[in-house]
């Protein structure tokens, strides 16, 4: 049985258009990490009423993470983390 992802703590910044962009994040498995650069950003509409806003980010620890904010829950989650090697940069 697949469990639900664990929410993470994210500090974000709302830009001039009011769009939230992650600046730092941490979870139960990671220390506080700074977002160096947002490499990619997209929105995914769910079959149910939810909408998720995704960010592929380069972090200060050299890793690339995929973070998303579930707008219906107003919570952030980490979907994936990987090394920088072999990843394309947007």
PDB file of N, CA, C and O in Angstrom:
ATOM      1  N   UNK A   1       0.844  -1.181   0.000  1.00  0.00           N
ATOM      2  CA  UNK A   1       0.000   0.000   0.000  1.00  0.00           C
ATOM      3  C   UNK A   1       0.889   1.243   0.000  1.00  0.00           C
ATOM      4  O   UNK A   1       1.849   1.324   0.766  1.00  0.00           O
ATOM      5  N   UNK A   2       0.572   2.193  -0.847  1.00  0.00           N
ATOM      6  CA  UNK A   2       1.372   3.402  -0.976  1.00  0.00           C
ATOM      7  C   UNK A   2       0.900   4.435   0.040  1.00  0.00           C
ATOM      8  O   UNK A   2      -0.294   4.717   0.143  1.00  0.00           O
ATOM      9  N   UNK A   3       1.857   5.004   0.796  1.00  0.00           N
ATOM     10  CA  UNK A   3       1.515   6.012   1.787  1.00  0.00           C
ATOM     11  C   UNK A   3       1.466   7.404   1.186  1.00  0.00           C
ATOM     12  O   UNK A   3       1.854   7.629   0.039  1.00  0.00           O
ATOM     13  N   UNK A   4       0.984   8.315   1.987  1.00  0.00           N
ATOM     14  CA  UNK A   4       0.938   9.709   1.566  1.00  0.00           C
ATOM     15  C   UNK A   4       2.295  10.354   1.791  1.00  0.00           C
ATOM     16  O   UNK A   4       2.996  10.001   2.740  1.00  0.00           O
ATOM     17  N   UNK A   5       2.676  11.294   0.933  1.00  0.00           N
ATOM     18  CA  UNK A   5       3.954  11.976   1.151  1.00  0.00           C
ATOM     19  C   UNK A   5       3.889  12.827   2.419  1.00  0.00           C
ATOM     20  O   UNK A   5       2.824  13.290   2.830  1.00  0.00           O
ATOM     21  N   UNK A   6       5.044  13.014   3.015  1.00  0.00           N
ATOM     22  CA  UNK A   6       5.144  13.823   4.228  1.00  0.00           C
ATOM     23  C   UNK A   6       5.297  15.291   3.843  1.00  0.00           C
ATOM     24  O   UNK A   6       6.138  15.619   3.006  1.00  0.00           O
ATOM     25  N   UNK A   7       4.500  16.184   4.440  1.00  0.00           N
ATOM     26  CA  UNK A   7       4.669  17.609   4.144  1.00  0.00           C
ATOM     27  C   UNK A   7       6.055  18.090   4.563  1.00  0.00           C
ATOM     28  O   UNK A   7       6.639  17.572   5.515  1.00  0.00           O
ATOM     29  N   UNK A   8       6.573  19.076   3.850  1.00  0.00           N
ATOM     30  CA  UNK A   8       7.859  19.680   4.187  1.00  0.00           C
ATOM     31  C   UNK A   8       7.630  21.141   4.548  1.00  0.00           C
ATOM     32  O   UNK A   8       6.587  21.718   4.240  1.00  0.00           O
ATOM     33  N   UNK A   9       8.619  21.723   5.201  1.00  0.00           N
ATOM     34  CA  UNK A   9       8.571  23.138   5.548  1.00  0.00           C
ATOM     35  C   UNK A   9       9.254  23.940   4.446  1.00  0.00           C
ATOM     36  O   UNK A   9      10.391  23.649   4.075  1.00  0.00           O
ATOM     37  N   UNK A  10       8.567  24.941   3.928  1.00  0.00           N
ATOM     38  CA  UNK A  10       9.108  25.766   2.846  1.00  0.00           C
ATOM     39  C   UNK A  10       8.940  27.240   3.200  1.00  0.00           C
ATOM     40  O   UNK A  10       7.865  27.667   3.621  1.00  0.00           O
ATOM     41  N   UNK A  11       9.997  28.004   3.027  1.00  0.00           N
ATOM     42  CA  UNK A  11       9.909  29.465   3.074  1.00  0.00           C
ATOM     43  C   UNK A  11       9.844  29.912   1.630  1.00  0.00           C
ATOM     44  O   UNK A  11      10.687  29.536   0.816  1.00  0.00           O
ATOM     45  N   UNK A  12       8.846  30.712   1.316  1.00  0.00           N
ATOM     46  CA  UNK A  12       8.676  31.125  -0.072  1.00  0.00           C
ATOM     47  C   UNK A  12       8.560  32.642  -0.155  1.00  0.00           C
ATOM     48  O   UNK A  12       8.402  33.338   0.848  1.00  0.00           O
ATOM     49  N   UNK A  13       8.643  33.119  -1.383  1.00  0.00           N
ATOM     50  CA  UNK A  13       8.557  34.540  -1.664  1.00  0.00           C
ATOM     51  C   UNK A  13       7.509  34.737  -2.745  1.00  0.00           C
ATOM     52  O   UNK A  13       7.534  34.065  -3.776  1.00  0.00           O
ATOM     53  N   UNK A  14       6.584  35.663  -2.505  1.00  0.00           N
ATOM     54  CA  UNK A  14       5.598  35.993  -3.529  1.00  0.00           C
ATOM     55  C   UNK A  14       6.167  37.125  -4.372  1.00  0.00           C
ATOM     56  O   UNK A  14       6.435  38.215  -3.866  1.00  0.00           O
ATOM     57  N   UNK A  15       6.347  36.861  -5.641  1.00  0.00           N
ATOM     58  CA  UNK A  15       6.895  37.865  -6.554  1.00  0.00           C
ATOM     59  C   UNK A  15       5.885  38.944  -6.884  1.00  0.00           C
ATOM     60  O   UNK A  15       4.810  39.003  -6.287  1.00  0.00           O
ATOM     61  N   UNK A  16       6.226  39.784  -7.824  1.00  0.00           N
ATOM     62  CA  UNK A  16       5.373  40.913  -8.196  1.00  0.00           C
ATOM     63  C   UNK A  16       4.014  40.470  -8.733  1.00  0.00           C
ATOM     64  O   UNK A  16       3.042  41.223  -8.664  1.00  0.00           O
ATOM     65  N   UNK A  17       3.944  39.254  -9.266  1.00  0.00           N
ATOM     66  CA  UNK A  17       2.671  38.739  -9.768  1.00  0.00           C
ATOM     67  C   UNK A  17       1.958  37.879  -8.731  1.00  0.00           C
ATOM     68  O   UNK A  17       0.939  37.259  -9.035  1.00  0.00           O
ATOM     69  N   UNK A  18       2.483  37.838  -7.511  1.00  0.00           N
ATOM     70  CA  UNK A  18       1.845  37.088  -6.442  1.00  0.00           C
ATOM     71  C   UNK A  18       2.099  35.594  -6.496  1.00  0.00           C
ATOM     72  O   UNK A  18       1.473  34.838  -5.754  1.00  0.00           O
ATOM     73  N   UNK A  19       3.006  35.152  -7.359  1.00  0.00           N
ATOM     74  CA  UNK A  19       3.313  33.730  -7.480  1.00  0.00           C
ATOM     75  C   UNK A  19       4.352  33.345  -6.439  1.00  0.00           C
ATOM     76  O   UNK A  19       5.427  33.942  -6.373  1.00  0.00           O
ATOM     77  N   UNK A  20       4.028  32.347  -5.625  1.00  0.00           N
ATOM     78  CA  UNK A  20       4.968  31.898  -4.599  1.00  0.00           C
ATOM     79  C   UNK A  20       6.095  31.080  -5.212  1.00  0.00           C
ATOM     80  O   UNK A  20       5.859  30.187  -6.027  1.00  0.00           O
ATOM     81  N   UNK A  21       7.323  31.397  -4.810  1.00  0.00           N
ATOM     82  CA  UNK A  21       8.502  30.681  -5.262  1.00  0.00           C
ATOM     83  C   UNK A  21       9.276  30.229  -4.032  1.00  0.00           C
ATOM     84  O   UNK A  21       9.545  31.043  -3.149  1.00  0.00           O
ATOM     85  N   UNK A  22       9.646  28.937  -3.950  1.00  0.00           N
ATOM     86  CA  UNK A  22      10.380  28.471  -2.771  1.00  0.00           C
ATOM     87  C   UNK A  22      11.765  29.095  -2.672  1.00  0.00           C
ATOM     88  O   UNK A  22      12.460  29.247  -3.676  1.00  0.00           O
ATOM     89  N   UNK A  23      12.163  29.457  -1.444  1.00  0.00           N
ATOM     90  CA  UNK A  23      13.490  30.033  -1.174  1.00  0.00           C
ATOM     91  C   UNK A  23      14.344  29.089  -0.337  1.00  0.00           C
ATOM     92  O   UNK A  23      15.536  28.934  -0.602  1.00  0.00           O
ATOM     93  N   UNK A  24      13.746  28.457   0.672  1.00  0.00           N
ATOM     94  CA  UNK A  24      14.416  27.453   1.498  1.00  0.00           C
ATOM     95  C   UNK A  24      13.410  26.356   1.814  1.00  0.00           C
ATOM     96  O   UNK A  24      12.200  26.570   1.749  1.00  0.00           O
ATOM     97  N   UNK A  25      13.932  25.163   2.162  1.00  0.00           N
ATOM     98  CA  UNK A  25      13.043  24.070   2.562  1.00  0.00           C
ATOM     99  C   UNK A  25      13.784  23.098   3.456  1.00  0.00           C
ATOM    100  O   UNK A  25      15.014  23.057   3.463  1.00  0.00           O
ATOM    101  N   UNK A  26      13.029  22.316   4.208  1.00  0.00           N
ATOM    102  CA  UNK A  26      13.592  21.239   5.019  1.00  0.00           C
ATOM    103  C   UNK A  26      12.496  20.202   5.246  1.00  0.00           C
ATOM    104  O   UNK A  26      11.304  20.497   5.157  1.00  0.00           O
ATOM    105  N   UNK A  27      12.933  18.989   5.541  1.00  0.00           N
ATOM    106  CA  UNK A  27      12.008  17.896   5.825  1.00  0.00           C
ATOM    107  C   UNK A  27      12.591  17.079   6.969  1.00  0.00           C
ATOM    108  O   UNK A  27      13.613  17.441   7.551  1.00  0.00           O
ATOM    109  N   UNK A  28      11.933  15.982   7.280  1.00  0.00           N
ATOM    110  CA  UNK A  28      12.446  15.120   8.345  1.00  0.00           C
ATOM    111  C   UNK A  28      13.750  14.440   7.938  1.00  0.00           C
ATOM    112  O   UNK A  28      14.480  13.944   8.796  1.00  0.00           O
ATOM    113  N   UNK A  29      14.054  14.411   6.627  1.00  0.00           N
ATOM    114  CA  UNK A  29      15.277  13.756   6.150  1.00  0.00           C
ATOM    115  C   UNK A  29      16.333  14.730   5.627  1.00  0.00           C
ATOM    116  O   UNK A  29      17.444  14.315   5.298  1.00  0.00           O
ATOM    117  N   UNK A  30      15.999  16.015   5.548  1.00  0.00           N
ATOM    118  CA  UNK A  30      16.973  17.012   5.069  1.00  0.00           C
ATOM    119  C   UNK A  30      17.056  18.177   6.039  1.00  0.00           C
ATOM    120  O   UNK A  30      16.060  18.572   6.647  1.00  0.00           O
ATOM    121  N   UNK A  31      18.255  18.721   6.175  1.00  0.00           N
ATOM    122  CA  UNK A  31      18.421  19.959   6.922  1.00  0.00           C
ATOM    123  C   UNK A  31      17.891  21.107   6.069  1.00  0.00           C
ATOM    124  O   UNK A  31      17.505  20.903   4.918  1.00  0.00           O
ATOM    125  N   UNK A  32      17.873  22.293   6.624  1.00  0.00           N
ATOM    126  CA  UNK A  32      17.430  23.474   5.878  1.00  0.00           C
ATOM    127  C   UNK A  32      18.360  23.673   4.681  1.00  0.00           C
ATOM    128  O   UNK A  32      19.582  23.707   4.826  1.00  0.00           O
ATOM    129  N   UNK A  33      17.767  23.803   3.515  1.00  0.00           N
ATOM    130  CA  UNK A  33      18.509  23.940   2.263  1.00  0.00           C
ATOM    131  C   UNK A  33      17.993  25.184   1.536  1.00  0.00           C
ATOM    132  O   UNK A  33      16.788  25.430   1.488  1.00  0.00           O
ATOM    133  N   UNK A  34      18.907  25.952   0.978  1.00  0.00           N
ATOM    134  CA  UNK A  34      18.522  27.120   0.195  1.00  0.00           C
ATOM    135  C   UNK A  34      18.316  26.728  -1.264  1.00  0.00           C
ATOM    136  O   UNK A  34      19.025  25.876  -1.800  1.00  0.00           O
ATOM    137  N   UNK A  35      17.336  27.366  -1.894  1.00  0.00           N
ATOM    138  CA  UNK A  35      17.118  27.203  -3.324  1.00  0.00           C
ATOM    139  C   UNK A  35      18.032  28.191  -4.032  1.00  0.00           C
ATOM    140  O   UNK A  35      17.903  29.403  -3.859  1.00  0.00           O
ATOM    141  N   UNK A  36      18.953  27.669  -4.828  1.00  0.00           N
ATOM    142  CA  UNK A  36      19.885  28.503  -5.582  1.00  0.00           C
ATOM    143  C   UNK A  36      19.199  29.043  -6.830  1.00  0.00           C
ATOM    144  O   UNK A  36      19.346  30.213  -7.184  1.00  0.00           O
ATOM    145  N   UNK A  37      18.442  28.162  -7.493  1.00  0.00           N
ATOM    146  CA  UNK A  37      17.785  28.564  -8.743  1.00  0.00           C
ATOM    147  C   UNK A  37      16.602  27.657  -9.025  1.00  0.00           C
ATOM    148  O   UNK A  37      16.671  26.449  -8.799  1.00  0.00           O
ATOM    149  N   UNK A  38      15.519  28.237  -9.519  1.00  0.00           N
ATOM    150  CA  UNK A  38      14.384  27.464 -10.012  1.00  0.00           C
ATOM    151  C   UNK A  38      14.692  27.119 -11.458  1.00  0.00           C
ATOM    152  O   UNK A  38      14.839  28.005 -12.301  1.00  0.00           O
ATOM    153  N   UNK A  39      14.790  25.822 -11.741  1.00  0.00           N
ATOM    154  CA  UNK A  39      15.141  25.369 -13.089  1.00  0.00           C
ATOM    155  C   UNK A  39      13.910  25.221 -13.974  1.00  0.00           C
ATOM    156  O   UNK A  39      13.973  25.420 -15.188  1.00  0.00           O
ATOM    157  N   UNK A  40      12.801  24.874 -13.356  1.00  0.00           N
ATOM    158  CA  UNK A  40      11.586  24.622 -14.115  1.00  0.00           C
ATOM    159  C   UNK A  40      10.399  24.798 -13.187  1.00  0.00           C
ATOM    160  O   UNK A  40      10.502  24.567 -11.983  1.00  0.00           O
ATOM    161  N   UNK A  41       9.271  25.209 -13.753  1.00  0.00           N
ATOM    162  CA  UNK A  41       8.061  25.419 -12.965  1.00  0.00           C
ATOM    163  C   UNK A  41       6.868  25.030 -13.829  1.00  0.00           C
ATOM    164  O   UNK A  41       6.801  25.396 -15.003  1.00  0.00           O
ATOM    165  N   UNK A  42       5.918  24.282 -13.246  1.00  0.00           N
ATOM    166  CA  UNK A  42       4.715  23.922 -13.990  1.00  0.00           C
ATOM    167  C   UNK A  42       3.563  23.659 -13.028  1.00  0.00           C
ATOM    168  O   UNK A  42       3.765  23.444 -11.833  1.00  0.00           O
ATOM    169  N   UNK A  43       2.352  23.680 -13.576  1.00  0.00           N
ATOM    170  CA  UNK A  43       1.139  23.422 -12.802  1.00  0.00           C
ATOM    171  C   UNK A  43       0.482  22.176 -13.362  1.00  0.00           C
ATOM    172  O   UNK A  43       0.393  21.990 -14.576  1.00  0.00           O
ATOM    173  N   UNK A  44       0.023  21.326 -12.454  1.00  0.00           N
ATOM    174  CA  UNK A  44      -0.657  20.095 -12.854  1.00  0.00           C
ATOM    175  C   UNK A  44      -2.066  20.112 -12.266  1.00  0.00           C
ATOM    176  O   UNK A  44      -2.245  20.221 -11.053  1.00  0.00           O
ATOM    177  N   UNK A  45      -3.045  20.003 -13.132  1.00  0.00           N
ATOM    178  CA  UNK A  45      -4.437  19.924 -12.701  1.00  0.00           C
ATOM    179  C   UNK A  45      -4.744  18.476 -12.354  1.00  0.00           C
ATOM    180  O   UNK A  45      -4.433  17.574 -13.132  1.00  0.00           O
ATOM    181  N   UNK A  46      -5.352  18.241 -11.194  1.00  0.00           N
ATOM    182  CA  UNK A  46      -5.704  16.892 -10.782  1.00  0.00           C
ATOM    183  C   UNK A  46      -7.065  16.485 -11.302  1.00  0.00           C
ATOM    184  O   UNK A  46      -7.888  17.333 -11.650  1.00  0.00           O
ATOM    185  N   UNK A  47      -7.301  15.181 -11.353  1.00  0.00           N
ATOM    186  CA  UNK A  47      -8.613  14.688 -11.756  1.00  0.00           C
ATOM    187  C   UNK A  47      -9.658  15.068 -10.716  1.00  0.00           C
ATOM    188  O   UNK A  47     -10.815  15.337 -11.040  1.00  0.00           O
ATOM    189  N   UNK A  48      -9.228  15.083  -9.477  1.00  0.00           N
ATOM    190  CA  UNK A  48     -10.097  15.588  -8.433  1.00  0.00           C
ATOM    191  C   UNK A  48      -9.895  17.086  -8.380  1.00  0.00           C
ATOM    192  O   UNK A  48      -9.162  17.616  -9.215  1.00  0.00           O
ATOM    193  N   UNK A  49     -10.475  17.766  -7.489  1.00  0.00           N
ATOM    194  CA  UNK A  49     -10.492  19.231  -7.505  1.00  0.00           C
ATOM    195  C   UNK A  49      -9.143  19.898  -7.271  1.00  0.00           C
ATOM    196  O   UNK A  49      -9.061  21.125  -7.300  1.00  0.00           O
ATOM    197  N   UNK A  50      -8.083  19.130  -7.040  1.00  0.00           N
ATOM    198  CA  UNK A  50      -6.797  19.710  -6.664  1.00  0.00           C
ATOM    199  C   UNK A  50      -5.974  20.241  -7.818  1.00  0.00           C
ATOM    200  O   UNK A  50      -6.155  19.864  -8.976  1.00  0.00           O
ATOM    201  N   UNK A  51      -5.069  21.125  -7.464  1.00  0.00           N
ATOM    202  CA  UNK A  51      -4.099  21.667  -8.402  1.00  0.00           C
ATOM    203  C   UNK A  51      -2.761  21.697  -7.681  1.00  0.00           C
ATOM    204  O   UNK A  51      -2.675  22.126  -6.530  1.00  0.00           O
ATOM    205  N   UNK A  52      -1.711  21.236  -8.367  1.00  0.00           N
ATOM    206  CA  UNK A  52      -0.379  21.211  -7.780  1.00  0.00           C
ATOM    207  C   UNK A  52       0.547  22.094  -8.600  1.00  0.00           C
ATOM    208  O   UNK A  52       0.533  22.071  -9.831  1.00  0.00           O
ATOM    209  N   UNK A  53       1.354  22.874  -7.883  1.00  0.00           N
ATOM    210  CA  UNK A  53       2.338  23.743  -8.517  1.00  0.00           C
ATOM    211  C   UNK A  53       3.717  23.152  -8.242  1.00  0.00           C
ATOM    212  O   UNK A  53       4.143  23.060  -7.091  1.00  0.00           O
ATOM    213  N   UNK A  54       4.414  22.751  -9.311  1.00  0.00           N
ATOM    214  CA  UNK A  54       5.700  22.056  -9.207  1.00  0.00           C
ATOM    215  C   UNK A  54       6.864  22.996  -9.476  1.00  0.00           C
ATOM    216  O   UNK A  54       6.760  23.933 -10.269  1.00  0.00           O
ATOM    217  N   UNK A  55       7.991  22.721  -8.790  1.00  0.00           N
ATOM    218  CA  UNK A  55       9.236  23.456  -8.982  1.00  0.00           C
ATOM    219  C   UNK A  55      10.380  22.459  -9.016  1.00  0.00           C
ATOM    220  O   UNK A  55      10.550  21.681  -8.077  1.00  0.00           O
ATOM    221  N   UNK A  56      11.164  22.469 -10.082  1.00  0.00           N
ATOM    222  CA  UNK A  56      12.421  21.706 -10.110  1.00  0.00           C
ATOM    223  C   UNK A  56      13.497  22.710  -9.787  1.00  0.00           C
ATOM    224  O   UNK A  56      13.698  23.678 -10.519  1.00  0.00           O
ATOM    225  N   UNK A  57      14.203  22.474  -8.669  1.00  0.00           N
ATOM    226  CA  UNK A  57      15.127  23.482  -8.156  1.00  0.00           C
ATOM    227  C   UNK A  57      16.520  22.913  -7.959  1.00  0.00           C
ATOM    228  O   UNK A  57      16.695  21.730  -7.667  1.00  0.00           O
ATOM    229  N   UNK A  58      17.505  23.783  -8.127  1.00  0.00           N
ATOM    230  CA  UNK A  58      18.884  23.486  -7.770  1.00  0.00           C
ATOM    231  C   UNK A  58      19.075  24.049  -6.375  1.00  0.00           C
ATOM    232  O   UNK A  58      18.828  25.232  -6.140  1.00  0.00           O
ATOM    233  N   UNK A  59      19.519  23.202  -5.441  1.00  0.00           N
ATOM    234  CA  UNK A  59      19.664  23.606  -4.046  1.00  0.00           C
ATOM    235  C   UNK A  59      21.123  23.857  -3.692  1.00  0.00           C
ATOM    236  O   UNK A  59      22.034  23.479  -4.428  1.00  0.00           O
ATOM    237  N   UNK A  60      21.324  24.502  -2.549  1.00  0.00           N
ATOM    238  CA  UNK A  60      22.671  24.860  -2.099  1.00  0.00           C
ATOM    239  C   UNK A  60      23.526  23.639  -1.768  1.00  0.00           C
ATOM    240  O   UNK A  60      24.747  23.759  -1.666  1.00  0.00           O
ATOM    241  N   UNK A  61      22.913  22.471  -1.600  1.00  0.00           N
ATOM    242  CA  UNK A  61      23.689  21.249  -1.350  1.00  0.00           C
ATOM    243  C   UNK A  61      24.117  20.567  -2.648  1.00  0.00           C
ATOM    244  O   UNK A  61      24.681  19.473  -2.614  1.00  0.00           O
ATOM    245  N   UNK A  62      23.851  21.207  -3.799  1.00  0.00           N
ATOM    246  CA  UNK A  62      24.254  20.673  -5.093  1.00  0.00           C
ATOM    247  C   UNK A  62      23.267  19.685  -5.696  1.00  0.00           C
ATOM    248  O   UNK A  62      23.477  19.210  -6.811  1.00  0.00           O
ATOM    249  N   UNK A  63      22.202  19.371  -4.983  1.00  0.00           N
ATOM    250  CA  UNK A  63      21.203  18.425  -5.456  1.00  0.00           C
ATOM    251  C   UNK A  63      20.093  19.151  -6.206  1.00  0.00           C
ATOM    252  O   UNK A  63      19.871  20.348  -6.019  1.00  0.00           O
ATOM    253  N   UNK A  64      19.402  18.398  -7.059  1.00  0.00           N
ATOM    254  CA  UNK A  64      18.214  18.906  -7.735  1.00  0.00           C
ATOM    255  C   UNK A  64      17.014  18.242  -7.079  1.00  0.00           C
ATOM    256  O   UNK A  64      16.972  17.021  -6.930  1.00  0.00           O
ATOM    257  N   UNK A  65      16.039  19.057  -6.688  1.00  0.00           N
ATOM    258  CA  UNK A  65      14.840  18.572  -6.019  1.00  0.00           C
ATOM    259  C   UNK A  65      13.605  18.964  -6.812  1.00  0.00           C
ATOM    260  O   UNK A  65      13.586  19.988  -7.495  1.00  0.00           O
ATOM    261  N   UNK A  66      12.574  18.134  -6.710  1.00  0.00           N
ATOM    262  CA  UNK A  66      11.269  18.514  -7.235  1.00  0.00           C
ATOM    263  C   UNK A  66      10.365  18.720  -6.030  1.00  0.00           C
ATOM    264  O   UNK A  66      10.067  17.793  -5.276  1.00  0.00           O
ATOM    265  N   UNK A  67       9.939  19.967  -5.876  1.00  0.00           N
ATOM    266  CA  UNK A  67       9.047  20.353  -4.794  1.00  0.00           C
ATOM    267  C   UNK A  67       7.698  20.700  -5.402  1.00  0.00           C
ATOM    268  O   UNK A  67       7.629  21.167  -6.538  1.00  0.00           O
ATOM    269  N   UNK A  68       6.630  20.476  -4.653  1.00  0.00           N
ATOM    270  CA  UNK A  68       5.341  20.947  -5.138  1.00  0.00           C
ATOM    271  C   UNK A  68       4.462  21.410  -3.993  1.00  0.00           C
ATOM    272  O   UNK A  68       4.570  20.944  -2.858  1.00  0.00           O
ATOM    273  N   UNK A  69       3.588  22.347  -4.336  1.00  0.00           N
ATOM    274  CA  UNK A  69       2.611  22.864  -3.382  1.00  0.00           C
ATOM    275  C   UNK A  69       1.244  22.396  -3.823  1.00  0.00           C
ATOM    276  O   UNK A  69       0.802  22.693  -4.933  1.00  0.00           O
ATOM    277  N   UNK A  70       0.577  21.666  -2.952  1.00  0.00           N
ATOM    278  CA  UNK A  70      -0.796  21.242  -3.203  1.00  0.00           C
ATOM    279  C   UNK A  70      -1.684  22.420  -2.805  1.00  0.00           C
ATOM    280  O   UNK A  70      -1.840  22.724  -1.623  1.00  0.00           O
ATOM    281  N   UNK A  71      -2.251  23.063  -3.792  1.00  0.00           N
ATOM    282  CA  UNK A  71      -3.022  24.278  -3.529  1.00  0.00           C
ATOM    283  C   UNK A  71      -4.283  24.012  -2.720  1.00  0.00           C
ATOM    284  O   UNK A  71      -4.695  24.858  -1.927  1.00  0.00           O
ATOM    285  N   UNK A  72      -4.906  22.844  -2.907  1.00  0.00           N
ATOM    286  CA  UNK A  72      -6.136  22.555  -2.155  1.00  0.00           C
ATOM    287  C   UNK A  72      -5.850  22.341  -0.675  1.00  0.00           C
ATOM    288  O   UNK A  72      -6.688  22.664   0.166  1.00  0.00           O
ATOM    289  N   UNK A  73      -4.674  21.799  -0.343  1.00  0.00           N
ATOM    290  CA  UNK A  73      -4.287  21.586   1.053  1.00  0.00           C
ATOM    291  C   UNK A  73      -3.452  22.735   1.605  1.00  0.00           C
ATOM    292  O   UNK A  73      -3.307  22.870   2.820  1.00  0.00           O
ATOM    293  N   UNK A  74      -2.902  23.562   0.717  1.00  0.00           N
ATOM    294  CA  UNK A  74      -1.962  24.626   1.056  1.00  0.00           C
ATOM    295  C   UNK A  74      -0.782  24.057   1.840  1.00  0.00           C
ATOM    296  O   UNK A  74      -0.380  24.598   2.870  1.00  0.00           O
ATOM    297  N   UNK A  75      -0.231  22.938   1.321  1.00  0.00           N
ATOM    298  CA  UNK A  75       0.935  22.284   1.907  1.00  0.00           C
ATOM    299  C   UNK A  75       1.967  22.026   0.820  1.00  0.00           C
ATOM    300  O   UNK A  75       1.629  21.859  -0.352  1.00  0.00           O
ATOM    301  N   UNK A  76       3.240  21.998   1.230  1.00  0.00           N
ATOM    302  CA  UNK A  76       4.355  21.697   0.329  1.00  0.00           C
ATOM    303  C   UNK A  76       4.828  20.264   0.556  1.00  0.00           C
ATOM    304  O   UNK A  76       4.759  19.739   1.667  1.00  0.00           O
ATOM    305  N   UNK A  77       5.316  19.635  -0.539  1.00  0.00           N
ATOM    306  CA  UNK A  77       5.840  18.276  -0.504  1.00  0.00           C
ATOM    307  C   UNK A  77       7.084  18.189  -1.382  1.00  0.00           C
ATOM    308  O   UNK A  77       7.274  19.001  -2.288  1.00  0.00           O
ATOM    309  N   UNK A  78       7.934  17.191  -1.104  1.00  0.00           N
ATOM    310  CA  UNK A  78       9.086  16.904  -1.949  1.00  0.00           C
ATOM    311  C   UNK A  78       8.777  15.599  -2.671  1.00  0.00           C
ATOM    312  O   UNK A  78       8.524  14.573  -2.040  1.00  0.00           O
ATOM    313  N   UNK A  79       8.799  15.648  -3.992  1.00  0.00           N
ATOM    314  CA  UNK A  79       8.483  14.458  -4.769  1.00  0.00           C
ATOM    315  C   UNK A  79       9.726  13.648  -5.076  1.00  0.00           C
ATOM    316  O   UNK A  79       9.676  12.418  -5.099  1.00  0.00           O
ATOM    317  N   UNK A  80      10.841  14.322  -5.313  1.00  0.00           N
ATOM    318  CA  UNK A  80      12.028  13.624  -5.797  1.00  0.00           C
ATOM    319  C   UNK A  80      13.262  14.462  -5.532  1.00  0.00           C
ATOM    320  O   UNK A  80      13.210  15.692  -5.525  1.00  0.00           O
ATOM    321  N   UNK A  81      14.355  13.784  -5.318  1.00  0.00           N
ATOM    322  CA  UNK A  81      15.656  14.452  -5.208  1.00  0.00           C
ATOM    323  C   UNK A  81      16.651  13.635  -6.002  1.00  0.00           C
ATOM    324  O   UNK A  81      16.552  12.409  -6.057  1.00  0.00           O
ATOM    325  N   UNK A  82      17.604  14.304  -6.613  1.00  0.00           N
ATOM    326  CA  UNK A  82      18.609  13.583  -7.390  1.00  0.00           C
ATOM    327  C   UNK A  82      19.885  14.380  -7.472  1.00  0.00           C
ATOM    328  O   UNK A  82      19.927  15.561  -7.127  1.00  0.00           O
ATOM    329  N   UNK A  83      20.918  13.723  -7.930  1.00  0.00           N
ATOM    330  CA  UNK A  83      22.199  14.422  -8.059  1.00  0.00           C
ATOM    331  C   UNK A  83      22.157  15.341  -9.267  1.00  0.00           C
ATOM    332  O   UNK A  83      21.311  15.191 -10.148  1.00  0.00           O
ATOM    333  N   UNK A  84      23.055  16.269  -9.296  1.00  0.00           N
ATOM    334  CA  UNK A  84      23.115  17.226 -10.398  1.00  0.00           C
ATOM    335  C   UNK A  84      23.622  16.577 -11.668  1.00  0.00           C
ATOM    336  O   UNK A  84      23.224  16.982 -12.761  1.00  0.00           O
ATOM    337  N   UNK A  85      24.473  15.599 -11.560  1.00  0.00           N
ATOM    338  CA  UNK A  85      25.046  14.950 -12.733  1.00  0.00           C
ATOM    339  C   UNK A  85      23.983  14.293 -13.599  1.00  0.00           C
ATOM    340  O   UNK A  85      23.136  13.554 -13.099  1.00  0.00           O
ATOM    341  N   UNK A  86      24.029  14.561 -14.889  1.00  0.00           N
ATOM    342  CA  UNK A  86      23.102  13.940 -15.827  1.00  0.00           C
ATOM    343  C   UNK A  86      21.757  14.605 -15.906  1.00  0.00           C
ATOM    344  O   UNK A  86      20.937  14.220 -16.740  1.00  0.00           O
ATOM    345  N   UNK A  87      21.495  15.589 -15.073  1.00  0.00           N
ATOM    346  CA  UNK A  87      20.221  16.292 -15.119  1.00  0.00           C
ATOM    347  C   UNK A  87      20.330  17.454 -16.092  1.00  0.00           C
ATOM    348  O   UNK A  87      21.378  18.094 -16.185  1.00  0.00           O
ATOM    349  N   UNK A  88      19.270  17.724 -16.803  1.00  0.00           N
ATOM    350  CA  UNK A  88      19.278  18.895 -17.693  1.00  0.00           C
ATOM    351  C   UNK A  88      18.866  20.110 -16.876  1.00  0.00           C
ATOM    352  O   UNK A  88      18.076  20.009 -15.938  1.00  0.00           O
ATOM    353  N   UNK A  89      19.405  21.239 -17.242  1.00  0.00           N
ATOM    354  CA  UNK A  89      19.052  22.484 -16.582  1.00  0.00           C
ATOM    355  C   UNK A  89      18.230  23.305 -17.544  1.00  0.00           C
ATOM    356  O   UNK A  89      18.595  23.488 -18.705  1.00  0.00           O
ATOM    357  N   UNK A  90      17.082  23.813 -17.029  1.00  0.00           N
ATOM    358  CA  UNK A  90      16.125  24.530 -17.856  1.00  0.00           C
ATOM    359  C   UNK A  90      16.546  25.810 -18.391  1.00  0.00           C
ATOM    360  O   UNK A  90      15.780  26.465 -19.098  1.00  0.00           O
TER     361      UNK A  90
END
